[in-house]
Each structure stands twice: as C-alpha cells, then as structure tokens.
Amino acid sequence: MLPCDIVHSCLVNKLLSRVCWYLRRMALRHAVLAALLEGEASGYDLAKGFDASVANFWMATPQQLYKELERMAADGLIETRVVQQERRPNKRLHAITPAGRAVLREFIAAPAKPTAIRDEMMVKVQGMDVEDAPAVRAAVLDKLEWSKAKLARYERLRTRLLDGRSEQAYLEEAERVGPYLTLLRGISFEQENIRWGEFALSVIDKRIAAHA
C-alpha cells in the first residue's frame, strides 16, 4: 500500500469513527429527552432509570449520561435547577425545555434507522468447532444467566408499573404507554434469549458428549 493510500485510509477511518460517535451521541440525547418526559430528574435518577429499563433498548454508562446532560443544557434542550440539601450534596434536577420537546418531536417523526446488531457471542457460536465447544458453552451459559437476571428485574419493574392493576386497566389509565411498551419489548427479548440459550446448551452438550 502506498503512503498516500495509508493516509487516506486513516482519514477515512477517523471520519467514520467520528460519524459513529456523533450518531450515538445524538440518539443518546433523544433517549434522555424521552426519559425526561416523566418529569424532572437528577443525573443519578436518570442513570438508575437507564440501567433499570432504558438499557433494554439503549445502553449508556453514567459517565456518558452526565457528559450528555452538560451538552444538552448548553444546547438549551434541558434546564437545570439546584436543590439545596442538608447534610447531603446539593441535587441538580434536569427538566426538558420546549426546545427539547421540539427536537424530540422531530426525531420521532423521522424514519427510524435499521437496527445494527453486533453480538460477539454469536460470532463465537458461528465459528465453533468441537475443540471450542466448552469455551462457547461457558459463554452461552454466562449470557443465559445474565438474561435470567435481567428478565427478573424487568418483571419486577412491570409489577411496580401495574401496581395491582390488570394490563388492560393500566393501558387505559396510564398517561403515557411508551415506557410500558418498551419494557414489554425488553421482557420478550430476554425471554427469547433464555429460550435460545437453553436450546443451544442442549445442542452443545450433546456434541461435547459425542466427541468425549
């Protein structure tokens, strides 16, 4: 490869990396705006909410969330007020602004981009041979246990949302149904992960036993 080709390749990779970072950040702010439709919240509350429910369709670390809140405040999409607390650090509460609502409405009206799936474990399963089977089995088992834990957490959240009501009653009475629908999507996703994981383990175990 010629030096000019190397430089061009590096520039393209840097540009693509920058574009991907920008798109991830743009979508994160939309997820934050959607979460703030529930009412004002601190960064800590938002991080807990993301971990409990939003994470089933959009992952973000607390550090990413706090940085994005700073950018959104600078862009006028949220407003922040400080609540004085005795014996505890002051709390910063964030609320969506009219400009933030307009940005969210524009995002919702735009066509959704196709979902990009990158699953490292699926690559391992795809390339599995007899010698690799025990390692792949361990990866599948870890994912299965993780999915069971997430499903239990989502089911607890669903129970809190319903608060003793039937699903039909909740959907008729709730001011907003979006959070419940996304939660159901997370529940069904983890249920399928568990079903597939248990089946995959049975297949892998049979192959290991056959070649023992």
C-alpha positions as CSV (number, residue, x, y, z in Angstrom):
1,M,0.0,0.0,0.0
2,L,1.3,3.4,-0.9
3,P,1.9,6.1,1.8
4,C,-0.9,8.2,0.3
5,D,-3.2,5.2,0.5
6,I,-2.3,4.7,4.1
7,V,-3.0,8.3,5.0
8,H,-6.3,8.2,3.1
9,S,-7.3,5.0,4.9
10,C,-6.5,6.6,8.3
11,L,-8.5,9.7,7.5
12,V,-11.5,7.6,6.3
13,N,-11.4,5.5,9.5
14,K,-11.2,8.6,11.7
15,L,-14.1,10.2,9.8
16,L,-16.2,7.0,10.1
17,S,-15.3,6.8,13.8
18,R,-16.3,10.4,14.3
19,V,-19.6,9.9,12.4
20,C,-20.5,6.8,14.5
21,W,-19.7,8.7,17.7
22,Y,-21.8,11.6,16.6
23,L,-24.8,9.3,15.8
24,R,-24.5,7.5,19.1
25,R,-24.5,10.8,20.9
26,M,-27.4,12.2,19.0
27,A,-29.5,9.1,19.8
28,L,-28.5,9.2,23.4
29,R,-29.8,12.7,23.9
30,H,-33.1,11.7,22.3
31,A,-33.3,8.8,24.8
32,V,-32.6,11.3,27.7
33,L,-35.3,13.6,26.4
34,A,-37.8,10.8,26.2
35,A,-36.9,9.8,29.8
36,L,-37.4,13.4,31.0
37,L,-41.0,13.3,29.7
38,E,-41.7,11.5,33.0
39,G,-40.7,14.7,34.9
40,E,-37.6,16.4,36.1
41,A,-34.8,14.1,37.4
42,S,-31.3,14.2,38.6
43,G,-28.4,12.6,36.7
44,Y,-28.3,9.9,39.3
45,D,-32.0,9.2,38.9
46,L,-31.6,9.1,35.1
47,A,-28.7,6.7,35.4
48,K,-30.8,4.4,37.6
49,G,-33.7,4.6,35.2
50,F,-31.4,3.8,32.2
51,D,-30.0,0.8,34.0
52,A,-33.4,-0.5,35.1
53,S,-35.4,-0.1,31.9
54,V,-34.0,2.1,29.1
55,A,-31.0,-0.3,28.9
56,N,-33.2,-2.9,27.2
57,F,-33.1,-0.7,24.1
58,W,-30.3,1.9,24.6
59,M,-27.1,1.3,26.6
60,A,-25.3,4.2,28.2
61,T,-22.8,4.4,31.1
62,P,-23.4,7.0,33.9
63,Q,-20.3,8.9,32.6
64,Q,-21.8,9.2,29.1
65,L,-25.1,10.3,30.6
66,Y,-23.6,13.1,32.7
67,K,-21.5,14.4,29.8
68,E,-24.5,14.4,27.5
69,L,-26.6,16.3,30.1
70,E,-24.0,19.0,30.1
71,R,-24.1,19.3,26.3
72,M,-27.9,19.3,26.3
73,A,-28.0,22.1,28.9
74,A,-25.6,24.1,26.8
75,D,-27.8,23.5,23.7
76,G,-30.9,24.6,25.6
77,L,-32.6,21.2,25.4
78,I,-32.9,20.9,29.1
79,E,-32.8,23.3,32.1
80,T,-31.2,22.6,35.4
81,R,-32.1,23.8,38.9
82,V,-30.1,23.1,42.1
83,V,-31.9,21.8,45.2
84,Q,-30.3,22.6,48.5
85,Q,-30.0,19.6,50.8
86,E,-28.9,19.5,54.4
87,R,-26.1,17.1,55.3
88,R,-26.0,15.9,51.7
89,P,-24.6,17.3,48.5
90,N,-26.9,19.6,46.6
91,K,-29.0,17.9,43.9
92,R,-29.2,19.1,40.3
93,L,-32.5,18.4,38.7
94,H,-33.0,18.4,34.9
95,A,-36.1,19.1,33.0
96,I,-36.9,19.1,29.3
97,T,-37.4,22.5,27.7
98,P,-39.8,23.5,24.8
99,A,-36.7,23.3,22.5
100,G,-36.0,19.8,23.8
101,R,-39.6,18.8,23.1
102,A,-39.3,20.1,19.6
103,V,-36.1,18.2,19.0
104,L,-37.7,15.0,20.3
105,R,-40.8,15.5,18.1
106,E,-38.6,16.0,15.1
107,F,-36.7,12.8,16.0
108,I,-39.9,10.8,16.4
109,A,-41.3,12.0,13.1
110,A,-38.2,11.0,11.2
111,P,-37.9,7.4,9.7
112,A,-36.1,5.1,12.1
113,K,-32.7,3.7,11.0
114,P,-32.4,-0.1,10.7
115,T,-31.1,-1.7,13.8
116,A,-27.5,-2.7,13.7
117,I,-26.8,-6.0,15.6
118,R,-23.2,-6.8,16.7
119,D,-23.1,-9.8,19.0
120,E,-19.7,-11.1,19.9
121,M,-21.1,-14.3,21.3
122,M,-22.9,-15.1,18.1
123,V,-19.5,-14.8,16.2
124,K,-18.1,-17.4,18.7
125,V,-21.1,-19.7,18.1
126,Q,-20.8,-19.3,14.4
127,G,-17.2,-20.3,14.4
128,M,-17.5,-23.1,17.0
129,D,-15.9,-26.4,16.4
130,V,-15.5,-29.4,18.7
131,E,-12.4,-28.1,20.4
132,D,-14.0,-24.7,21.0
133,A,-17.3,-26.2,22.3
134,P,-16.5,-25.9,26.1
135,A,-15.5,-22.3,25.8
136,V,-18.5,-21.4,23.7
137,R,-20.7,-23.3,26.2
138,A,-19.3,-21.2,29.0
139,A,-20.1,-18.0,27.0
140,V,-23.7,-19.2,26.3
141,L,-24.2,-20.1,30.0
142,D,-23.0,-16.7,31.1
143,K,-25.3,-15.0,28.7
144,L,-28.2,-17.2,29.8
145,E,-27.7,-16.3,33.5
146,W,-27.4,-12.6,32.6
147,S,-30.7,-12.8,30.6
148,K,-32.4,-14.5,33.5
149,A,-31.3,-11.8,35.9
150,K,-32.4,-9.0,33.5
151,L,-35.8,-10.7,33.0
152,A,-36.4,-10.9,36.7
153,R,-35.5,-7.2,37.0
154,Y,-37.9,-6.2,34.2
155,E,-40.7,-8.3,35.7
156,R,-40.2,-6.5,39.0
157,L,-40.5,-3.2,37.2
158,R,-43.6,-4.3,35.4
159,T,-45.2,-5.3,38.7
160,R,-44.4,-1.8,40.1
161,L,-45.9,-0.2,37.0
162,L,-49.1,-2.2,37.1
163,D,-49.4,-1.6,40.8
164,G,-52.0,-4.3,41.2
165,R,-54.0,-3.4,38.1
166,S,-54.5,-5.6,35.1
167,E,-52.6,-4.8,32.0
168,Q,-55.7,-3.6,30.2
169,A,-56.6,-1.3,33.2
170,Y,-53.1,0.1,33.2
171,L,-53.1,0.9,29.5
172,E,-56.5,2.6,29.8
173,E,-55.5,4.7,32.8
174,A,-51.8,5.5,32.2
175,E,-51.0,9.0,30.9
176,R,-48.1,7.5,28.8
177,V,-47.8,4.0,27.5
178,G,-44.4,4.2,25.7
179,P,-42.3,3.2,28.7
180,Y,-44.6,0.1,29.3
181,L,-44.4,-0.9,25.6
182,T,-40.6,-0.7,25.6
183,L,-40.5,-2.7,28.8
184,L,-42.6,-5.4,27.2
185,R,-40.1,-5.5,24.3
186,G,-37.2,-6.0,26.8
187,I,-39.1,-8.8,28.5
188,S,-39.9,-10.6,25.3
189,F,-36.2,-10.1,24.1
190,E,-34.8,-11.7,27.3
191,Q,-37.4,-14.5,27.2
192,E,-36.2,-15.4,23.7
193,N,-32.6,-15.1,24.8
194,I,-33.4,-17.7,27.6
195,R,-35.2,-20.0,25.2
196,W,-32.4,-19.9,22.7
197,G,-29.7,-20.2,25.3
198,E,-31.3,-23.3,26.9
199,F,-31.7,-24.9,23.5
200,A,-28.1,-24.0,22.4
201,L,-26.7,-25.5,25.6
202,S,-28.5,-28.8,25.0
203,V,-27.1,-29.0,21.4
204,I,-23.5,-28.1,22.6
205,D,-23.7,-30.6,25.4
206,K,-24.7,-33.4,23.0
207,R,-21.8,-32.5,20.7
208,I,-19.3,-32.5,23.6
209,A,-20.6,-35.9,24.8
210,A,-20.4,-37.4,21.3
211,H,-16.8,-36.4,20.9
212,A,-15.7,-37.3,24.5
